[in-house]
Amino acid sequence: MAEADRAGFPPRARRQAHPTRRGFLTGLAAGAALAPAALHAEAAPRDFAPTLFDSFFLGGFECSTHRRGDGQRLDVIAATGHDRLALQDYRQLREHGITAARDGVRWHLVERAPGRHDWSSLLPMLRAAEQARMQVTWDLMHFGWPDHLDVFSARFVAHFARYAGAFARLHLAETGRAPMLCPINEISFLSHGGGEMGWINPRTRGRGAELRRNLVRAAIAAAQAIRAAAPGATLLAIEPLVHIAAGAGHDPARIAALNEEQHAALDMLDGQREPGLGGGADSFDAVGVNYYWNHQWVHHGARIGADDPRYRPLARLMQDIGSRYDRPIFLSETGIEGPKRPEWLRYIGRALRDAVKAGVKLEGICLYPIMGHPGWDDDRYCPNGLLEMAPHDGIRRPVHQPLAAELARQQALFRAVFAAA
């Protein structure tokens, strides 16, 4: 198996690791790692305003359903009570100017028996979104699938396509609109963590490239089924965005190849790589990239912060993706755990305004997770959202006020950028 499959992505704990490690925020408050001054001098593209989502800032509800390395099934939607409190959760987002969200369909609950779809776990959430007037983009598979399927098989592809088509028909029938959705979240991370390293399902080693190909086949088949069932559906391809830096003695060409490998899944979906898989322009309509505090590091070494000269500005990374796929782009996940939440959002806002000024047609920023949740590995509480998990009076979630204040500030700053365009 190629080394890129073993070394190309950060560890599984990226959403729940302690934020004080390795001084990752060094330099952010002072504006380090922003794009060069030339970017600041450029105006926002005058022919562009974001239109993909109902609000520029989105809230993403953690919806992982994978099996951990020890075999335990996660269901973060149930663990946070979001399945019961979806209506109030969506309404609370609206109080902060967020009218668009990412959320998840739990396939393992929908298809408990092979080929039979029970939507009782989804319908209350789907109807709550309609009642709250919340635009939701749904993940059909967020790392987990029914136990009766072998993820490496052709049968998996067929079942996923049938499930995706059935969801599209259901959404159309319930709402009168074709859905916006991501068929498979983070094919690259799942292939690496589950197929190559055995951290999560399918808990295999050395099969990352094989898993990635079959997940791409499934996503392409799902796209075809969705478009047939609900013409006008909007399909999102969401992948991690990382940068690996060379350390002492590393071959720069080898490091460049590792960075290039992160694009393999999107390239396959787009038909740029391994066209025999069936990828092409119809496989996805927009690109989402997930970027966290620990997404830049030295190969086989430490994380690097914004004050490190090897750190690549996020604005430049976004430019690279935007030019590579020539589709609308948005930041589909970003966030941090603990008291640094406002500071991280401040950095993200500055970096992405630089990207907009450089010509990136940025459609939105999704705060992810928007609500605290139990950790993947140890069930400890991860305070990483705008909302805290434990509700007051069993209904209303506490608000992390420092992040709420910074969110309001960032919303105003981006409104000004786009108003000037």
C-alpha positions in Angstrom: 0.0 0.0 0.0 1.3 3.5 -0.8 2.8 5.4 2.0 0.5 8.2 1.2 -2.4 6.1 2.4 -0.7 5.5 5.7 0.6 9.0 6.3 -1.8 11.4 4.6 -4.3 12.3 7.3 -4.3 13.4 10.9 -5.2 11.0 13.7 -8.8 10.1 14.6 -8.9 12.4 17.7 -8.9 15.6 15.7 -12.4 16.5 16.8 -11.8 15.9 20.5 -8.1 16.4 21.2 -7.0 18.9 23.8 -6.5 22.3 22.1 -3.4 23.3 24.2 -1.1 20.7 22.6 2.0 21.9 20.7 1.1 25.6 20.9 -1.0 25.4 17.8 -2.5 28.9 18.3 0.8 30.6 18.6 0.8 33.7 16.3 -2.9 33.6 15.4 -3.9 36.5 17.6 -1.1 38.6 16.0 -2.3 37.7 12.5 0.4 35.2 11.6 -0.3 32.8 8.8 -2.5 35.2 7.0 -1.9 35.5 3.3 0.6 38.0 2.0 -0.2 41.7 1.9 -1.1 41.5 -1.8 -4.2 39.6 -0.8 -5.4 42.3 1.5 -5.1 44.9 -1.3 -7.5 43.0 -3.6 -11.2 43.6 -3.6 -13.7 40.9 -3.3 -14.8 39.5 -6.7 -17.4 41.9 -8.0 -19.4 39.2 -9.8 -19.8 36.9 -6.8 -22.1 36.7 -3.8 -22.8 33.4 -1.9 -26.1 31.8 -2.8 -25.7 28.1 -2.0 -26.9 28.2 1.6 -29.6 30.2 3.3 -27.0 31.7 5.6 -23.3 32.2 5.1 -22.6 30.6 8.5 -23.9 27.1 9.0 -24.2 24.9 12.1 -23.1 21.3 11.9 -24.4 18.7 14.2 -21.9 15.9 14.9 -23.6 12.7 13.5 -20.9 10.0 13.4 -22.3 6.5 13.5 -19.2 4.3 13.0 -17.9 1.4 15.0 -14.8 2.2 17.0 -11.7 0.1 17.0 -13.2 -1.8 19.9 -16.3 -2.6 18.0 -18.7 -0.2 19.8 -21.2 1.6 17.6 -21.4 5.3 18.0 -24.6 7.3 17.5 -23.7 10.9 18.4 -27.1 12.3 17.4 -28.7 10.1 20.0 -26.0 10.7 22.6 -26.5 14.4 22.5 -30.3 14.1 22.4 -30.4 16.0 19.1 -32.9 13.4 17.7 -35.3 14.4 20.4 -34.5 18.1 20.5 -34.0 18.9 16.8 -36.8 21.5 16.6 -35.4 23.5 19.6 -31.8 23.0 18.4 -32.7 24.4 15.0 -34.6 27.3 16.5 -31.6 28.2 18.7 -29.4 28.4 15.7 -31.9 30.8 14.1 -31.5 33.1 17.2 -27.8 33.5 16.1 -28.5 34.2 12.5 -27.8 30.6 11.3 -30.5 29.3 9.0 -28.6 26.5 7.3 -27.2 23.4 8.9 -25.4 20.1 8.3 -27.0 17.0 9.9 -27.1 13.3 9.4 -29.2 10.4 8.4 -28.3 7.3 10.4 -28.2 4.5 7.8 -27.7 1.7 10.3 -31.1 2.6 11.8 -32.8 3.1 8.5 -31.8 -0.2 7.0 -31.8 -2.6 10.0 -32.9 -5.4 7.6 -31.3 -5.8 4.2 -33.1 -3.7 1.6 -35.9 -2.5 3.9 -36.0 1.2 4.8 -37.5 2.4 8.0 -37.4 6.3 8.2 -38.8 6.6 11.7 -35.4 7.8 13.1 -35.2 10.6 10.4 -38.7 11.9 9.9 -39.0 13.8 13.2 -35.7 15.6 12.4 -36.7 16.3 8.8 -40.1 17.6 9.9 -38.4 19.7 12.7 -36.2 21.3 10.1 -39.2 22.2 8.0 -41.1 23.6 11.0 -38.0 25.7 12.1 -37.4 26.8 8.5 -33.9 25.4 8.7 -32.1 24.5 5.4 -30.4 21.2 6.1 -27.8 19.4 4.0 -27.9 15.8 5.0 -25.0 13.4 5.3 -26.3 10.0 4.2 -23.2 8.2 5.5 -21.1 9.7 8.2 -18.6 6.9 8.8 -21.1 4.2 9.6 -23.2 1.6 7.8 -25.5 -1.4 8.6 -23.8 -4.4 10.0 -25.2 -6.7 7.4 -23.1 -5.1 4.6 -19.4 -5.7 3.7 -18.1 -2.2 2.8 -15.6 -3.7 0.3 -18.3 -5.5 -1.7 -20.4 -4.7 -4.8 -23.4 -5.4 -2.7 -22.5 -2.4 -0.5 -22.5 -0.2 -3.5 -25.9 -1.4 -4.6 -27.5 -1.1 -1.2 -26.1 2.4 -0.7 -27.5 3.6 -4.1 -30.9 2.2 -3.3 -30.9 3.9 0.1 -29.7 7.2 -1.4 -32.5 7.1 -4.0 -35.1 6.3 -1.4 -34.0 9.2 0.7 -34.2 11.6 -2.2 -37.8 10.4 -2.9 -38.7 10.8 0.7 -37.3 14.3 1.0 -39.1 15.4 -2.2 -42.4 13.9 -0.9 -42.0 15.5 2.6 -40.8 18.9 1.6 -41.7 19.4 -2.1 -38.0 20.1 -2.8 -35.1 18.1 -4.0 -32.6 17.6 -1.2 -29.1 19.0 -0.6 -26.9 16.3 0.7 -23.4 14.7 1.0 -23.6 11.0 0.1 -20.4 9.9 1.9 -18.6 12.2 4.3 -14.8 12.3 4.2 -14.1 9.3 2.0 -10.4 10.0 2.4 -10.4 10.0 6.2 -12.6 6.9 6.4 -10.3 5.1 4.0 -7.3 6.0 6.0 -8.6 5.6 9.5 -10.8 2.5 8.8 -9.2 0.8 5.8 -5.5 1.5 6.4 -5.0 2.0 10.1 -7.8 0.0 11.7 -8.9 2.9 14.1 -12.6 2.6 13.1 -14.8 0.4 10.9 -14.0 -1.7 8.9 -11.0 -2.0 11.2 -8.6 -3.3 8.6 -5.0 -2.5 7.8 -3.4 -2.1 4.4 -6.7 -1.8 2.5 -7.1 1.9 2.4 -6.8 2.3 -1.4 -9.2 -0.5 -1.9 -11.7 0.9 0.5 -11.4 4.4 -1.1 -12.2 3.0 -4.5 -15.3 1.2 -3.3 -16.6 4.2 -1.4 -16.1 6.3 -4.5 -18.1 3.7 -6.5 -20.8 3.9 -3.9 -20.9 7.7 -4.0 -21.1 7.8 -7.8 -23.9 5.2 -7.8 -25.7 7.2 -5.1 -25.4 10.4 -7.1 -27.0 8.7 -10.1 -29.8 7.3 -8.0 -30.4 10.7 -6.3 -30.6 12.6 -9.6 -33.0 10.1 -11.0 -35.2 10.2 -8.0 -35.1 14.0 -7.4 -33.9 16.1 -10.3 -32.4 19.3 -9.1 -30.8 17.7 -6.0 -27.6 19.4 -4.9 -24.7 17.0 -4.2 -21.8 18.0 -1.9 -18.4 16.2 -1.8 -16.8 16.8 1.6 -13.2 16.0 2.3 -10.4 16.9 4.8 -8.0 19.7 3.8 -4.5 19.3 5.2 -0.9 20.3 4.6 2.1 18.2 5.3 5.4 20.0 5.7 8.9 18.6 5.1 11.2 18.1 8.0 15.0 17.9 8.0 16.2 15.3 5.5 12.9 14.8 3.8 12.6 14.7 0.1 10.5 17.7 -1.0 9.2 15.7 -4.0 8.0 12.9 -1.7 6.2 15.5 0.6 4.6 17.1 -2.5 3.3 13.6 -3.5 1.8 13.1 0.0 0.0 16.4 -0.2 -1.3 15.6 -3.7 -2.6 12.2 -2.4 -5.2 14.0 -0.2 -7.1 14.9 -3.4 -7.4 11.3 -4.6 -11.0 10.8 -3.6 -12.3 14.1 -5.1 -10.2 13.4 -8.2 -11.9 10.0 -8.6 -15.3 11.5 -8.1 -14.5 14.1 -10.7 -13.2 11.6 -13.2 -9.7 13.1 -13.2 -8.2 9.9 -11.7 -9.2 6.3 -12.4 -12.0 7.3 -14.8 -13.1 3.6 -15.0 -14.8 4.1 -11.6 -17.4 6.3 -13.4 -16.6 9.7 -12.0 -17.5 12.9 -13.8 -19.0 16.3 -13.6 -22.4 15.0 -12.4 -20.9 13.3 -9.3 -21.0 16.4 -7.2 -22.0 20.1 -7.5 -20.0 21.7 -4.8 -16.9 21.0 -2.6 -16.8 21.2 1.1 -13.4 21.1 2.9 -12.9 20.3 6.6 -10.1 22.2 8.3 -9.2 21.9 12.0 -6.4 23.3 14.2 -4.3 20.2 13.7 -4.5 19.8 10.0 -0.9 20.9 9.3 2.1 19.0 10.5 5.6 17.9 9.7 5.8 14.5 8.0 6.1 11.9 10.8 6.5 14.8 13.2 4.8 17.5 15.2 1.9 19.7 14.4 2.9 23.1 13.1 1.3 26.4 14.1 0.7 29.6 12.2 4.0 31.1 13.3 6.0 28.3 11.6 7.4 29.3 8.1 6.3 25.9 6.8 2.6 26.6 7.6 0.7 27.1 4.4 -1.9 29.9 4.7 -5.5 28.6 4.6 -6.3 31.2 2.0 -3.8 29.6 -0.3 -5.1 26.1 0.4 -8.7 27.3 -0.5 -7.4 28.9 -3.7 -5.8 25.5 -4.7 -9.1 23.6 -4.1 -11.2 26.2 -5.9 -9.1 26.2 -9.0 -8.7 22.4 -9.0 -12.4 21.6 -9.2 -14.0 24.7 -10.6 -17.1 24.3 -8.4 -18.6 26.3 -5.5 -16.6 25.8 -2.4 -17.3 26.1 1.3 -15.6 25.4 4.7 -17.7 22.4 5.7 -16.2 21.8 9.2 -14.0 23.9 11.5 -13.8 24.3 15.2 -11.8 23.7 18.3 -12.4 22.5 21.8 -12.3 24.6 24.9 -11.9 28.3 25.6 -10.0 29.0 22.4 -13.2 28.7 20.4 -13.6 32.5 19.7 -9.9 32.9 18.9 -10.0 30.1 16.4 -13.1 31.5 14.7 -11.4 34.9 14.5 -8.4 33.3 12.7 -10.7 31.4 10.3 -12.6 34.5 9.5 -9.5 36.5 8.7 -8.0 33.7 6.6 -11.2 33.2 4.6 -11.7 36.9 4.0 -8.2 36.8 2.5 -9.4 33.9 0.3 -12.4 35.8 -0.9 -10.3 38.9 -1.6 -8.0 36.6 -3.6 -10.9 35.4 -5.8 -12.2 32.3 -4.0 -15.9 32.0 -4.5 -16.6 31.0 -0.9 -20.2 29.9 -0.3 -20.1 29.5 3.5 -18.5 28.5 6.8 -19.9 25.7 8.9 -19.1 25.7 12.6 -18.6 22.0 13.4 -19.6 20.7 15.7 -22.1 23.4 16.6 -22.9 21.6 19.9 -20.7 19.9 22.4 -20.8 16.1 22.5 -19.3 13.0 24.0 -15.9 12.1 22.6 -15.5 9.4 20.1 -13.1 7.3 22.1 -13.7 7.8 25.7 -17.2 9.5 26.1 -15.7 12.5 27.9 -17.5 15.8 27.2 -16.0 17.8 24.4 -17.0 21.5 24.7 -16.4 22.6 21.1 -19.6 24.3 19.9 -21.7 27.4 20.1 -24.2 25.3 22.2 -23.3 23.2 25.2 -24.8 19.7 25.2 -26.8 19.5 28.5 -30.0 21.5 28.0 -31.7 23.7 30.6 -35.0 22.3 31.8 -34.4 19.4 29.4 -35.0 21.5 26.3 -32.8 24.6 25.8 -29.1 24.3 25.3 -26.7 26.7 27.1 -24.9 29.1 24.8 -21.1 29.6 24.9 -21.4 33.4 25.0 -17.8 34.3 23.9 -18.2 32.3 20.7 -21.7 33.8 20.2 -20.2 37.3 20.4 -17.4 36.4 17.9 -19.8 34.8 15.6 -21.9 37.9 15.5 -18.7 39.9 14.8 -17.7 37.6 11.9 -21.1 37.7 10.4 -21.0 41.5 10.2 -17.5 41.4 8.7 -18.5 39.0 6.0 -21.6 40.9 5.2 -19.4 44.0 4.7 -17.1 42.0 2.3 -19.9 40.8 0.1 -21.8 44.1 0.3 -18.8 45.8 -1.2 -18.5 43.3 -4.0 
